[in-house]
Amino acid sequence: MAKSCLHILTNNEYATTRCQDGIVLFWPIDGEIELQKFRKSKIIEDDIYIINHLDVFSIKNNKKTIMLYLSSDWFAELGFTFFNYHYTAKLIKSSYNLKCLLLKLTYRYLDNQPLNDADIRKLQDIIKIIAKEASMDKKIAQNQYRYAYYGDLRDELEYIYQNVNQRLTLKSVADKLFVSKSNLSSQFHLLMGMGFKKYIDTLKIGKSIEILLTTDSTISNISEHLGFSSSSTYSKMFKSYMDITPNEYRNLSKFNKCIMLNPEPLVGGMAQEVKEVILNYIDHYKNHLTDVIHIDEDKFEIPKLFQTVVQINTYTEMKLVFLEGIFKTLLNKNSQVVFFIMPSILKSKNTMSEEEKFTIIKTIIESDLKIAFNINDIETTYYVEEAFINDIETTYYVEEAFMNVIRQLSPNEINHHNNYEVHFVFDLSLMEIRTIYRMILKLHNIMLNVKLGLNITCLFDKPSVFKSLVSQIKRLKFNSLIIDNANLSSPYLMGESDELLLKNILHFKNLKKVINELDIEQEKLIFLNVENHKLLNNKERDLSNSAPLIYKTLSALYHNFDGFGLNIFDNHQTFNAMHLYDKNGFKTTLGLILEKFIEYVSKPKYENSYYSIFDIENYHCLVIYDWRVIESETIMSNFEDSQVYINFKNNVLNDKYLIVIETLDENSGNINHLISKELRDKYEWNPSLLSKIDNYLKPAIEIKEHNFSNNSLNINVTFNALYIIKIGKK
């Protein structure tokens, strides 16, 4: 076995170093390992972790760990472009196969067997798994590094990375970042475990290796490109770290490359001790599939109340929702849906007949709906026109409109339909807190089921003002606090949509960090106008038509807030928010998924990196989604299908079951498969035809029987697909 590739780490600690020209796989096979990557520490136990080219890392609290170093040559020889990607083990779903390959290689390594053709094929199989399943675009990774790994050295490490082709000295970097040289130097030693000069040198070496191996550039050109004073200076520094010259490295065999970690040889009885651990693992893996999803999972998370706010921007939308019954598709027994009437409707000069107004309000009351209005100004006139509202006080108009309907209901009807809610939302950008307080006092006399909300968006641009108002806001006990992404000066998704979903989810965390610092994390927070951004690598497509991206976004919203808001129709002229229908009236994939999400969000849930299990009374419900589209943000891909296995943890439950599988992908539940965007934009479509097309826009459904006593249920996960799998309970 090539000693440069595979090692068993048995020391407790390993000093900070940088991975060059390849990746390193770590798999703790005895106990756990603490691995620090840049400034982030992570505990790994019986799982594979990948360190990438140019990563700085150190190891603590190690017992026994398999380490496999794979240089970029392995990837290049199999036709993979190594340096354009980073690799993360979180994306690997063939971990069972990967671990089996590692175990077989390790066993031969412990027997001191020479590397043979069969071993090389195993290493190539490992490369294929990593290249196909673990890869993510380097630009995406670098954005993630800035937010997830650089930590308290974010500005320093980002500046160095972006300016690696310049001549970087301790003084020049310190001056640029307005810090002292001594402070900067000590930070690198204390926080990174590596001196400033070594950090710069090894980064430049790593960058030069990429150029050496992927271009025909001369040593002189490479040294000039990376800011060295001369080619001899570059070559001398390269050799001081790598023990060979750049030209010699260019021609070095992959079997002779190694990582700068200095792993120790196994001595005494340690080799036999490790071999016994490996044999136990091999025996375990012969009889178990580690990639199996156990559908009878019982470690469920208790659900919280989570509101879906549907923003109604026009009279047409109001009629569709309340008169034509769209609201029924979004409601179930436990749903928390609020219909938010935008101010543009209330101030419009359009008119609605008395009959229509009466029917809408009667529908709201009899269907126990929740409806919300903005309260913009207390000093408005009390004059009420026959039209909806024109410069009047919203609260009194709404009360009178509702009471006009209630007076015509029988006492029995009133008692039976008294769960409707009318939400009044105040806006701190338009009213002072003391004015809002006086308004709330007046609302005590209103004879409706009233809830109160406060739009606090404007205060995120004035954190000092925000902090001084926290105690007053809490005392007023609002039912919800609203953050409107469309009006944030720095939305969590930027307007040009060149941001990345992974980074955007981290931006949720940045927003939450401010909220936590202001001590309002216990309040009910609603996030309006989630941006429907274009896919990074496919500008013709957007979030609303990718089922996995939608599900991941909704999940992130659930974990960070207590509700979210979206539009009914595409209204991107004001703000490109997620929507249920495009501008031509065609339902989006989001329109299909939202119904499922609202149904399942109130259920106990077990969540994993690429699937969720919901505890539903009569059946096991599993949602699996493709993880690769989340990293690549494109629809066009050459990814092969990935295999996922489903079974029961409790063998007693293994039996024949009837199974329903719903699939949403590029073909099923996606309007782009039925009719192109170009054609949708070219014509006007009448409501009758739109309704018929909606009937065809459904998930693909397969009903089958499977005997789990024989084997696991196998699901082929295709790129950009989401699966809802229902298995009846016995």
N, C-alpha and C positions, 0 to 999 in steps of 0.2 A: 504493500500500500504506500502511495506517495506521502511521505511524512509532511510535505509542504501543505497538503490539502486538509487532512483530518488529524485532530488531536483530542486527547482527553484532558480536561483541565481539572486539577485536584488541589491547587493552592487556594488559600482563602481569599487572596486579593491579587489583582493585576493592575499595574500602573496605567495611567491615562495614555492612550495612543490614538493614532488616526488610521482608519481603514483606507488603504490605497489600492486602486486598480482591481476592484472586485467587491464581493459581499462576503459577510461572515454570518453563518447560521449558528446560533447557540440553542442547545436543548439540555436543560438540567435534568439528569436522570436520577439524582439523589438529592432530595431536599429542594431548596430554592436558590436563586441567584439574584443579587441586587446589581442591576446594570444601570450605570449613569450614561446617558446619551446627551452630549452638550450639557445643559443644565437640568435636564429632567431625569429623575431616578424612577426606575420601574422594577417591581418584584416579579420574577418569572418563575413559575413552578410547573414542571412537566408540560411545557409548551415550547414551541419554536419561536425564536425572535431573530429578526434580521437586522444587521448593521450594514449600512450602505457605504459605497465609495464616498470618501471625504468626511464621513461621520467621525466625531471625536467621542471616545467612550472609555469607561473604566469599569472594573468588576470588583464587587465586594461580597462577602458572606457566601462564597462558593464552596460546594462539597465535591460533587462530581458532575461535570458538564461535557457533553459532546460539542466540539467546535469544528465546523467545516468551512474552510476558506475556498472560495471559487473565484478565480481571476476572470477578468473580462474576456480573455481568450476563449474560455469554454462557451460563452454566449455567442461570440462572433463566429466560431466554427460551425455553430448550428443555425446561423443566419439571423440571429437576434441582434438588434442594435442596443448594446448594453448602456452606453453613456447617456442616452436620451431618457432614461427612466430611473426611478427609485423603486424599491421593492419593500413590501410590507407583508408580514406573515398573516395579518388580520384578514387579508383577502383570500388566502389559500383555503380552498374547500376540499382539496385532495390531501389533507394532512395525514390521513391514515396511510396512504401510499407513500408519501414523503417520509414518514417516520419508519415505515418498514424498510425502505431503501437505506436510510441512515443506519438502522440497526444491523443490517447485513454487512454494510461496509465497515462498521465499527468492529464487528466480530472478527472479520478478516484482519483488520488493523491490529487487534489485540493478539492475534496469532502470528504477527510479523510476516504476513503473506505479501508477496510482491503484487503490485498493481497489474491485473490482467485485463483482457478484453471485456470480460463480464463486468468487472468493476467499473471500467470506463463507461460501459452502457448504463450502469446504474447511476453514475455521476451525470451522464447526459440526460437520463430520465428526470433526475432532480432539477437540472437546468430547465428542462421543458416545463415542468410544473411551475417553477418560479417565474419563468418568462411569460407564461400564458395566464397564470392566475394571480401572481403577486405584484405585477407591474403597475405603476402609476406614473403619469406624466411628470417629468422633473420640475416643470413650472408649478404644477399643483403642489408637489412635495415641498418646494422651497417656500411657498406661502404658508404651508402647514408648519414648517420648521420655525418660521418667524414667530408664530403664535403659540406653538405647542412645546418647542424644545429650547429656544434661546432664553426664555425666562428673563431674569433680572439683568442679563447681558444682551438683551435684544438689540439695542441700538448699536452696540459695539460690534457684535458678530455680524449683523446685517450689513453694516458699513464695510467691514473687511471683505465679506463675500462679494459685495457689489463692486468693490474696487480692487480686487485681487490682481488685476493687470497693471496696477500702479506700484510705485515704490512706496511701500508702507513701513514706516518706522514708528517706534513708540511715541516719539514727539509729534510726528505728523498726525497720527490718529487721535492722540490726546488733544491736540490743538483743534482739530476738526470737530470733536465732540465736546469741547469745553470742559475737560476734566484734567486733573493733574497727572503727570507721567507716573509718579509713584503710586497713586491710587489705581490707575489703569493696570500697572504691572502687578500690583498685589492682588487685584481682582482676578486676574487670569491664574495666578498661582493658587489662590485660595478656593476660587469657585470652579475652575476648570481642571485643576490639577496638572496644568501644563503652562509653561512660561509663554509670554507674549511672542517672543522671537520664534520659538519652536512651532507655535500655532500658525504663524504666518508662513514659515518655511515649508511646513508639511502640506499646507493648503496649496501653495504654489507648486510644490512637487506633484501633488495629486492632479492639479489642473494641467500641468505639463505632460503627465503620463497620458491623459486623454488625447492630447494633441499628437504625442509621439506615436500612439497606436492607431489613430484614425486618420492621419494626414501624412503627407510626405514633407512637411515643413522641416527646414534645417534647424540644427541646434541654435544657430545664431538668430533665426527668426523667432523661435520659441522663447528664447531668453529675452529678446526685445519685447515681444508681445506681453510677457509677464512682468515687465518692469525691472529686469536685472540690468546692471551697468554694463555687463559683457557676457559673452557666452562662456568664458572660462569661470566667471563667478558662479553662474548657474550650474555648470558641470561639477564644480568643486563642491557646492552645497548639496547637489543631488547625490554625489558619491558619499558624502559624509553621513547621509541618512540611509541610503540604499545599498551601500558597499560596492556599487558598480556605476559606470558612467551612463548617461542617458542613451547613447548609441548602443551600448551593450544591453541595456534594458529593453530597447526596441526589438532586439532579436532574441530575447530570453524566452525559453520554453515555459509553457504554463505549469509544467511539473516542477520547475525550479523557482517559482514565485512563492513568496510566503508573506505572512502578516507580521508587522512589527509588534508582536506581543510577547515573544520569548516563552512559549509554553514549555513546561518541564517534561522530561521523559518519565515514564512510569517505572518505578523501581520497587524492588522487594515483592511483597505480596499484593501490592496495589493493583497490578495488572489482573491477577486472578479475582480480586474483589470486584473490580469493574466488570470483568467477564461474567461473573455470577449475576450482577445487576442486569447486564445486557441479555443474558439467557432468560431471566424472569420476564423482561419486557417482550422478548421474542415469543415466549409462551403465551403471554397475555394477548399479544396482537394476532396470534394465530386464531384466537377464539372470540375476538371482539372487534367490532368496527367502531373506531373512535368517532367517526363522522356521522354516526346515527343520531337523528333527532328523536328524542323520546317524547311521544305525543301525550303520554300520561304524566307529564311534568306537574308537580304539585306545589312548587315554590312560587306562588303567584304574588304579584304586587297588587295591593289594594288600590282600586281606582279612585281618582278624585273627580270632582265635578269639573267639566271642561266645556266651555261655551264655544259654539260656532256662531259668529256674528255675520249674517248675510246682509250686505249693504245694498239698499235699494236706492238707485240714483235717478230714476225717471218714473213718470206716470205709467208708461208702458210696462216697466218692470213691476210696478205695484199691482197692476191689473193681472199680469201673468202669475204673480205669487198668490194673491188673495182671491181673485175671481176665477182664474183658470186652474188653480190648485197645485201649483208647483211646490208649495210649502209641504204638501203631504208626502212628497218623496224624501224629505229631509227629516221627517219626524218618526220617532218610535216611542215606546213607553217611557224610556228614561232619557230621551234626548234633551240637550240643553242648547236650543237654537234661539237666537235673538234676531229679529228682523229690524235693521237700523234704517229708519227713514232719513235720508240725507236732507240737509237744509235747502238744497237746490229745488227740491220738490215743493217744500212748504212756501218758498218765496216766489215760485213760478206764477205767472199770470194765467197759466192754463187752468181750465175749469174741469171739474168732475161732477157728474150729475148727483143729485141728492140720493137717488136710488143706488148708485155705485158706492157712494160714501157709506150709506147705511149697510149695504151688503158686506163691504170690506170690514167694517167694525163688528158687525154681527158674526162674521167668520172668525175674527180674532177672539171674540169672547167665547163663542161656542166651541172653538177648537183649542181653547186654553193656550193661546199663543203668547209669546213674549215679543213686545214691540218697543222700539227705542226712538227717542227724539233728542235732537240737540237743543239746548236752551242757550241762546246767544246773548240776549240782552234783557235785563229786567225793566229797563226804562222805556219799553215800547208801549204803544197805545193799546187800549183794550178793545178797540173797534174790530168787530167781526164782520167780514164780508160773506156773501154767499159762496164765493170761491174758497179754495182750501184755506190758505193763510196769506195775508199780505201785510207785513209790518204789524203784527199783533203779538201778544204774549202767548207763546206756544202752550204753556201749561193750561191756561184757562180755555183755550180753544179745544184742546184735546179732551179736557174734562167734559165740556159741553157736548162735544161730538159723541163721546162714549155714553154719557148719561141719556142722550136722546134715544139711543138704541136700548139701553137698559130699561128705560121707562116702558118700553113696548114689550118687554119679556115678562112672562108669568113668574110669580114667586118661586115656583118649582124649577123653572129654567134658570133663574138667577142663582139659586142654591146649588144647582147641578153644574153650572159653568162659572165658577168663581176662582179659577186658578190662572186666569190670564194675568199678565204683568205689563205695566207701562213703565218703561225706564226713561228717566229724564237725565240727560248727560250735560253737565256744565263744562265750560272750556276756560281754563286758566289764562289762555292767551287773550280772552275777550272780557273776562270779569275778574275782579279782585276777590280774594277769599272771603273778605267780610261781606261783600255783596252777595256772594253765593250763600253764605250763612243766612242772611236775611231772606233770601229766596226760599231756602229750605224750610224756614219757619212758616212761610205762607203755604207751602205744599202740605203741611200737616192737616189742612182743612179740606184737601181734595178727596173726593169720595171714590177713589180708584185704588187698585192694587199697585202701589208705586214703589219703584226701586230707584236708587240714585247712583249716578256714575260721575266720574271726574276725569276729564281729558288733561293729562299732565305732560303732554308732549313738549310744550314750549319750555318747560323747566329743565329739560335735559341739556339745553344749550346754556343754562345758567345754574350750574350745580350749587353755587353758594346760596342763591335765592331758594333753590329747591330745598336745601338742608334746613334753612330757617323756617320753612313752611311745613315740614314733616309732622311736627307735633299737632299743628292745627288741622292738617288733613286727616290725621288719625282720629282726632276728637270728633270730627264730623261723621265718622263711620260710614263712608261710602260703600255701596255694595260692590263697586268695581272701580279700578283706576285704569285709564285707557292710554296706551302709547300708540300714536298713529305714525307708522313708518313713512307714509307719504309726506309728512311734515317734519320729520327729523332732518336736521341740517346734514347729518352724515348717516343716511339709512344703512341698516345692517347689510342690505344689498345695494350696491352703487347704481346710479342712474344709467351709466353706460353699459352695465351688465357684463363687464369683463371680469367680474369677480367669480370665485369658485364656490360651489356648493359646500365643500368641506370647510373652506374658510368662512363662508357665511354662517355656518352652524357655530363656528368658533366666535363669530361676531355676536350671536345670541348670548354667548357666555360673557363677552365684553359688556354687553348691555346689562346683563344680570349682575355683573360685578359692581356697576354703579348703583344699581338698585339695592344690592346687599349693603354697600357702604352707607347708603342713606336709610337703612333699617326699615324698608317697606316691603321686604321679601315675603312677609306674611300676609300682605294685602292681596286682594284678588286682581291680578294683572291681566289685561286683555291687549293683545298685540294686533292692531288693524293693518290692513294693506300689506300682506306678504307679497313681495315682488315676484312677478312671473318672468324671471330672467331668461334670456336666450342661453342655449347650451354653449359652453365655452368653445367646443370644437365643431359646432354645427349651428351656425347663426340662423338657419332657416327654421329651426325647431326651438321650442321653449319648454319650460317646466311643466305646463299644464297637460302635456301629451306624453309624459314619461312616467309610467306607473311606479317604478322603484324610486325615482327622484321625488315624486309626490309623497309617497309613503314615508320616506326618510325625513322629508321636510315636516310633515304633519307630526311625526314622532318627536322631532326636535322641538317643535312648538309646544307639544304636550309636556315635555320635560322641563321647559323653561318658563312657561306661562300658564295662565288659567283659562285661556281662550284665545281665539284668533279671528280675524275678519277678512272677508274676501268679497269680490263683486259677483253679481249674477252674470252680467255681460262684460266682455272685453271693453274697458273704458280707458285705454292706454293714453288717450290724448291728455288726460289729467294726471294719471299715474298708472303705470303698468302693473296692476295688482293681479294676483291669481283670480281666475274667474271660472264659472260653471259652463258658460256658453261663449263661443267666440262672437265677434262683432256681427256676423251674418246669421247668428241664431243656432249654430251647430254645437251640440254638447261636446265638451272636452272630456278627456280621460279623467280629469279631476272631478267632473260632474258625476262620473260613475263611481269613483273610489270614495268620494265624500260620503255617499249614502252608507257604504260599508263602514267607513271610519266612525261616523256618528253612532252607528249601531254598536260597534265593538268597543268604543272608547270608554263606555260605562262598565265594561266587564273586567274582572280580575285578569291580569296579564303576566306572562313570563316573556322577557325580551332578551334576545341574543343578537349577535352582530349582524345577522342577515335573515333572521326570522323572528316571529312572535307567536306565542300560543295563548289563546283566549279560553277562559273557563266559562263555557256555555252549558246550560242545563242538559240538553239532549244530545249534544255531539261535541267531539273534540274539534277545535278549530285552529288551524295552522296557517299563518301567512308567511310565505317564503318570497323573497325578492332578490333579483340579480344585484350583486354588490359591485360589479365591474363598471356599470354605466355611471355609478355614483362617483367613481374616481376619474373616469375618462370624459364625462359630459359630452358624449357624442352618440348618435344613433347608428352610424355606419361603423361596423366593427367586424374583425375576422376572428373574434373569440369563439372557441369551440364550446359546445354545451358542457356544463359541469354537472356532476352526479351528486345528488343528495339522497340519503337513505332515511326512511322513517320507520320506527318500530316502537314497541312498548318496553318501558323499563321493568315493569312487573310482568314476568313471563306468564302468570296466570291469565292475563288478558289476551294473550296471543290466540287468535281465532279468525274466522272469516268475518269480514266487515264490508258493508256497503259504503262506498266512498264517492264523494262528489268533488270534482276538481274544476275550479273556475280559473281561467287563464286570461290575463290582460297583457298584451305584448304589442309588437308592431302591426300585427294583423287583426287581433281581437280586441275590441273595446278602444279602438283608435280611429278617429275620424279621418286621419290622413290616408288610411288604407282604403276607405270607402270612396273618398272624393278629395282631390288635391286642393291645396290652399289656393292655387292659381284659379281653379274653377270656382271655388267658393267665393272668391273675391270678384269674379267676373260678372256674376248674375245676382239678381234679387230673388230671394226664395220665400214662397208663401208659407204661412204657418202650417197648413195642412201637409205639405210635402216635408217640411222639417220634422213634423211629428212622425211621419212614416219612416224617415231616415233614422230617427231616434230609436225606433223599434228594432232596427238592424244593428245599432251600436251597442252590442252586449259583449260580455266576456264569453269566450269559448267554454262550453260546459261538457265535461266528460263524466259519465257515471260508470263505475266499475266495481267489481268485487275482488277483494284481495285476502289471501290467507296468510296472516302474519306468523303462523306456526311454521310455515315453510321458509320464508325469507322476509327481508325488509322490503317495504314499498320503495321503489326507485323512481325519483323524479329527475327528468332532464331539465336543468335550469338553462334556458336560452338567454341570450343577451337582451337586456332591457325588458325582461318579463317579470311579472308578479303573479303568484299562485295563491289562491284561497282554497285550502283543502279541508273538507269536512268529513269526519269519520264518526258514524253513529255510535253512541254509547250503549253498552249492554248492562 
